[in-house]
Amino acid sequence: MLSFDKLVKAKTLLGLHDKSTLSDIKSRYKTMMQQWHPDKHPDDPETAHAMSTQINEAYATLLEYCSNYEYNLEESFLKEQTLTPQEWWAKKFGGR
């Protein structure tokens, strides 16, 4: 079971927003791994290796969380999420 602290630490390390998508997570991971790859830091390979290890662990944590997330696929929920602005307004306030 993933802990709240571990998830927050992973989100913070990768610099993600609260409403990040899986695509955002993957993109940020790739960018940070390119930035911290040990080959790019020949003057300080230990720090780069440690940072890339932390980035890999954070990414694995977030992927585990995403793979175990339960999506709401109830038809009523899906319909509500896919309303056009006009349909939403009519449902909330009536009218045509």
Backbone as ProteinMPNN parsed JSONL, in Angstrom:
{"seq_chain_A": "MLSFDKLVKAKTLLGLHDKSTLSDIKSRYKTMMQQWHPDKHPDDPETAHAMSTQINEAYATLLEYCSNYEYNLEESFLKEQTLTPQEWWAKKFGGR", "coords_chain_A": {"N_chain_A": [[0.845, -1.187, 0.0], [0.56, 2.165, -0.871], [1.888, 5.022, 0.736], [0.617, 8.165, 1.878], [2.555, 10.164, 2.326], [4.696, 9.223, 0.775], [3.652, 9.408, -1.805], [3.226, 12.189, -2.004], [5.839, 13.104, -1.733], [6.963, 12.028, -4.069], [5.46, 13.381, -6.033], [6.244, 16.005, -5.498], [9.035, 15.893, -5.896], [9.153, 15.395, -8.659], [8.019, 17.717, -9.494], [5.283, 18.153, -10.073], [1.946, 19.25, -10.905], [-1.145, 19.577, -9.029], [-3.249, 18.559, -10.537], [-2.198, 16.786, -12.475], [-1.773, 14.849, -15.455], [-1.392, 11.446, -16.645], [0.186, 11.572, -18.863], [1.512, 14.013, -18.375], [3.039, 13.259, -16.167], [4.752, 11.301, -17.261], [6.109, 12.859, -19.151], [7.399, 14.778, -17.548], [9.039, 13.11, -16.043], [10.743, 12.089, -18.043], [12.015, 14.46, -18.885], [13.342, 15.235, -16.507], [15.025, 13.027, -16.104], [16.692, 13.249, -18.291], [17.932, 15.628, -17.635], [19.275, 14.958, -15.23], [20.872, 12.806, -15.825], [23.64, 10.692, -15.251], [25.767, 10.805, -17.135], [25.698, 13.408, -17.989], [26.786, 14.835, -15.99], [29.718, 14.76, -15.422], [31.475, 15.839, -13.594], [30.349, 15.455, -11.109], [29.348, 12.679, -10.573], [28.262, 11.059, -8.567], [26.255, 12.509, -7.21], [24.523, 12.966, -9.357], [23.84, 10.329, -9.995], [22.545, 9.56, -7.622], [20.391, 11.344, -7.659], [19.096, 10.596, -10.057], [18.32, 8.048, -9.344], [16.478, 8.61, -7.303], [14.556, 9.942, -8.842], [13.716, 7.881, -10.551], [12.553, 6.167, -8.642], [10.479, 7.8, -7.674], [8.945, 8.071, -9.985], [8.198, 5.385, -10.417], [6.623, 5.008, -8.131], [4.482, 6.799, -8.608], [3.454, 5.697, -10.965], [2.617, 3.225, -10.004], [0.58, 4.072, -8.277], [-1.17, 5.226, -10.167], [-1.835, 2.975, -11.684], [-3.377, 1.527, -9.948], [-5.539, 3.087, -9.478], [-8.989, 3.637, -9.202], [-11.269, 4.077, -11.665], [-14.232, 5.909, -12.312], [-16.707, 4.553, -14.058], [-19.386, 4.618, -14.368], [-22.379, 4.992, -16.181], [-24.022, 7.253, -15.761], [-22.26, 9.03, -14.513], [-20.296, 9.332, -16.502], [-21.828, 10.512, -18.51], [-22.468, 12.949, -17.32], [-19.904, 14.076, -17.158], [-19.337, 14.562, -19.799], [-20.971, 16.51, -20.818], [-21.924, 19.226, -22.899], [-21.145, 22.762, -22.614], [-23.578, 24.144, -22.955], [-25.5, 22.13, -22.53], [-24.9, 21.531, -19.874], [-25.573, 23.953, -18.6], [-28.333, 24.112, -19.165], [-29.197, 21.849, -17.773], [-28.526, 22.541, -15.133], [-29.864, 25.031, -14.729], [-32.166, 24.989, -16.134], [-34.165, 25.538, -19.077], [-33.647, 25.999, -22.615]], "CA_chain_A": [[0.0, 0.0, 0.0], [1.328, 3.406, -0.946], [1.578, 5.979, 1.79], [0.362, 9.537, 1.468], [3.828, 10.879, 2.319], [5.5, 8.758, -0.353], [3.056, 9.989, -3.014], [3.483, 13.636, -2.007], [7.27, 13.264, -1.986], [7.175, 11.742, -5.493], [4.867, 14.502, -6.776], [7.087, 17.178, -5.269], [10.328, 15.677, -6.546], [8.998, 15.557, -10.105], [7.51, 19.056, -9.768], [3.996, 18.008, -10.74], [0.791, 20.008, -10.416], [-2.149, 18.746, -8.374], [-4.121, 17.942, -11.54], [-1.344, 16.254, -13.543], [-2.228, 13.655, -16.147], [-0.36, 10.431, -16.811], [1.082, 12.129, -19.879], [2.346, 15.005, -17.678], [3.977, 12.524, -15.309], [5.759, 10.695, -18.132], [6.9, 13.935, -19.754], [8.255, 15.358, -16.506], [10.04, 12.083, -15.738], [11.717, 12.066, -19.141], [12.781, 15.711, -18.819], [14.24, 15.218, -15.348], [16.059, 12.01, -16.307], [17.673, 13.833, -19.217], [18.654, 16.655, -16.884], [20.099, 14.391, -14.165], [21.586, 11.599, -16.237], [25.035, 10.76, -14.782], [26.669, 11.186, -18.225], [25.668, 14.867, -18.14], [27.44, 15.416, -14.808], [30.977, 14.045, -15.188], [32.16, 16.427, -12.448], [29.724, 14.997, -9.874], [28.514, 11.536, -10.949], [27.564, 10.482, -7.417], [25.024, 13.28, -7.003], [23.649, 12.701, -10.5], [23.329, 8.968, -9.836], [21.587, 9.576, -6.512], [19.193, 12.057, -8.105], [18.387, 9.785, -11.045], [17.703, 6.949, -8.59], [15.289, 9.174, -6.655], [13.575, 10.225, -9.897], [13.167, 6.576, -10.949], [11.692, 5.685, -7.563], [9.284, 8.65, -7.662], [8.168, 7.705, -11.165], [7.621, 4.061, -10.147], [5.582, 5.212, -7.13], [3.326, 7.421, -9.246], [2.867, 4.723, -11.894], [1.895, 2.248, -9.191], [-0.65, 4.727, -7.843], [-2.052, 5.37, -11.328], [-2.312, 1.669, -12.136], [-4.346, 1.02, -8.975], [-6.608, 4.065, -9.326], [-10.27, 3.154, -9.692], [-11.973, 5.073, -12.462], [-15.684, 5.823, -12.261], [-17.209, 4.331, -15.409], [-20.847, 4.567, -14.361], [-22.89, 5.745, -17.32], [-24.514, 8.568, -15.329], [-21.088, 9.87, -14.262], [-19.686, 9.642, -17.797], [-22.694, 11.462, -19.208], [-22.287, 14.243, -16.641], [-18.574, 14.587, -17.489], [-19.218, 14.859, -21.227], [-21.965, 17.498, -21.225], [-21.431, 20.477, -23.479], [-21.499, 23.867, -21.713], [-24.999, 24.452, -23.101], [-26.25, 21.068, -21.845], [-24.675, 21.696, -18.439], [-26.351, 25.114, -18.178], [-29.74, 23.735, -19.219], [-29.449, 20.893, -16.693], [-28.434, 23.253, -13.852], [-30.75, 26.174, -14.579], [-33.347, 24.84, -16.988], [-34.135, 26.291, -20.338], [-33.389, 25.221, -23.824]], "C_chain_A": [[0.886, 1.245, 0.0], [0.913, 4.356, 0.165], [1.377, 7.361, 1.179], [1.676, 10.301, 1.334], [4.692, 10.503, 1.122], [4.977, 9.351, -1.672], [3.341, 11.49, -3.118], [4.955, 13.908, -2.31], [7.579, 13.04, -3.467], [6.654, 12.889, -6.355], [5.751, 15.743, -6.675], [8.427, 17.055, -5.987], [10.233, 15.894, -8.054], [8.415, 16.926, -10.484], [6.179, 19.047, -10.497], [2.929, 18.88, -10.098], [-0.207, 19.041, -9.78], [-3.027, 17.999, -9.369], [-3.319, 17.407, -12.718], [-1.955, 14.993, -14.144], [-1.083, 12.651, -16.212], [0.658, 10.9, -17.849], [2.023, 13.167, -19.272], [3.424, 14.322, -16.839], [5.108, 11.948, -16.153], [6.679, 11.751, -18.733], [7.881, 14.535, -18.75], [9.368, 14.39, -16.121], [11.141, 12.092, -16.801], [12.614, 13.304, -19.107], [13.786, 15.675, -17.674], [15.338, 14.18, -15.5], [17.119, 12.508, -17.294], [18.542, 14.852, -18.496], [19.65, 16.047, -15.901], [20.839, 13.119, -14.557], [23.057, 11.732, -15.831], [26.033, 11.153, -15.88], [26.727, 12.699, -18.419], [26.358, 15.581, -16.984], [28.742, 14.681, -14.511], [31.749, 14.58, -13.984], [31.591, 15.943, -11.107], [28.788, 13.817, -10.163], [27.733, 10.926, -9.781], [26.228, 11.183, -7.166], [24.033, 12.999, -8.125], [23.045, 11.301, -10.394], [22.278, 8.903, -8.733], [20.27, 10.238, -6.936], [18.406, 11.225, -9.121], [17.715, 8.58, -10.381], [16.421, 7.425, -7.913], [14.179, 9.441, -7.669], [12.921, 8.923, -10.362], [12.199, 6.027, -9.905], [10.388, 6.482, -7.501], [8.362, 8.285, -8.821], [7.483, 6.352, -10.949], [6.474, 4.164, -9.139], [4.321, 5.772, -7.77], [2.661, 6.485, -10.253], [2.084, 3.646, -11.145], [0.567, 2.823, -8.722], [-1.64, 4.812, -9.0], [-2.619, 4.027, -11.78], [-3.353, 1.081, -11.189], [-5.512, 1.974, -8.748], [-7.901, 3.509, -9.915], [-11.003, 4.286, -10.4], [-13.475, 4.836, -12.374], [-16.205, 5.722, -13.686], [-18.725, 4.149, -15.426], [-21.361, 5.462, -15.481], [-23.379, 7.128, -16.921], [-23.352, 9.535, -15.081], [-20.44, 10.291, -15.584], [-20.514, 10.659, -18.567], [-22.516, 12.863, -18.629], [-20.954, 14.885, -17.035], [-18.446, 15.018, -18.943], [-20.281, 15.819, -21.727], [-21.278, 18.694, -21.883], [-21.772, 21.592, -22.5], [-22.99, 24.224, -21.775], [-25.866, 23.412, -22.395], [-26.109, 21.193, -20.335], [-25.543, 22.828, -17.896], [-27.841, 24.766, -18.125], [-30.088, 22.776, -18.086], [-29.468, 21.603, -15.34], [-29.554, 24.26, -13.664], [-32.014, 26.091, -15.419], [-33.221, 25.646, -18.262], [-33.806, 25.373, -21.493], [-31.94, 24.964, -24.033]], "O_chain_A": [[1.836, 1.351, 0.776], [-0.269, 4.476, 0.489], [1.901, 7.674, 0.11], [1.89, 11.004, 0.346], [5.343, 11.36, 0.525], [5.757, 9.744, -2.539], [3.66, 11.994, -4.194], [5.279, 14.833, -3.055], [8.37, 13.778, -4.054], [7.323, 13.318, -7.296], [5.971, 16.44, -7.666], [8.893, 18.007, -6.612], [11.119, 16.499, -8.657], [8.329, 17.254, -11.667], [5.962, 19.828, -11.423], [2.996, 19.205, -8.912], [-0.118, 17.829, -9.975], [-3.502, 16.905, -9.065], [-3.739, 17.57, -13.863], [-2.566, 14.183, -13.447], [0.057, 12.972, -15.874], [1.855, 10.645, -17.713], [3.205, 13.201, -19.613], [4.574, 14.759, -16.81], [6.281, 12.087, -15.807], [7.891, 11.553, -18.811], [9.046, 14.77, -19.069], [10.506, 14.802, -15.899], [12.329, 12.101, -16.477], [13.828, 13.203, -19.28], [14.948, 16.041, -17.851], [16.469, 14.414, -15.074], [18.304, 12.215, -17.139], [19.749, 14.925, -18.727], [20.757, 16.564, -15.751], [21.379, 12.429, -13.692], [23.658, 12.784, -16.048], [27.051, 11.777, -15.579], [27.706, 13.215, -18.958], [26.496, 16.804, -17.003], [28.867, 14.046, -13.464], [32.58, 13.873, -13.414], [32.273, 16.013, -10.084], [27.572, 13.941, -10.016], [26.667, 10.344, -9.983], [25.205, 10.535, -6.939], [22.841, 12.815, -7.875], [21.861, 11.114, -10.676], [21.239, 8.262, -8.896], [19.184, 9.755, -6.615], [17.179, 11.159, -9.047], [16.65, 8.145, -10.821], [15.403, 6.734, -7.942], [13.004, 9.198, -7.391], [11.705, 8.872, -10.545], [11.148, 5.486, -10.248], [9.317, 5.91, -7.299], [7.145, 8.2, -8.655], [6.304, 6.201, -11.271], [5.462, 3.478, -9.284], [3.22, 5.285, -7.512], [1.437, 6.482, -10.38], [1.023, 3.21, -11.593], [-0.458, 2.142, -8.765], [-2.82, 4.504, -8.831], [-3.769, 3.957, -12.215], [-4.134, 0.22, -11.594], [-6.38, 1.704, -7.918], [-7.894, 2.966, -11.02], [-11.313, 5.316, -9.802], [-13.93, 3.693, -12.362], [-16.152, 6.695, -14.439], [-19.282, 3.597, -16.375], [-20.842, 6.556, -15.701], [-23.174, 8.088, -17.664], [-23.448, 10.72, -15.402], [-20.079, 11.454, -15.766], [-19.968, 11.562, -19.202], [-22.424, 13.842, -19.37], [-20.882, 16.099, -17.224], [-17.531, 15.768, -19.282], [-20.481, 15.938, -22.936], [-20.196, 19.113, -21.472], [-22.616, 21.391, -21.626], [-23.589, 24.568, -20.756], [-26.848, 23.76, -21.74], [-27.074, 20.989, -19.598], [-26.177, 22.68, -16.851], [-28.525, 25.088, -17.153], [-31.165, 22.88, -17.5], [-30.316, 21.312, -14.497], [-30.136, 24.35, -12.584], [-32.834, 27.009, -15.417], [-32.239, 26.361, -18.461], [-33.706, 24.153, -21.355], [-31.563, 24.32, -25.012]]}, "name": "protein", "num_of_chains": 1, "seq": "MLSFDKLVKAKTLLGLHDKSTLSDIKSRYKTMMQQWHPDKHPDDPETAHAMSTQINEAYATLLEYCSNYEYNLEESFLKEQTLTPQEWWAKKFGGR"}
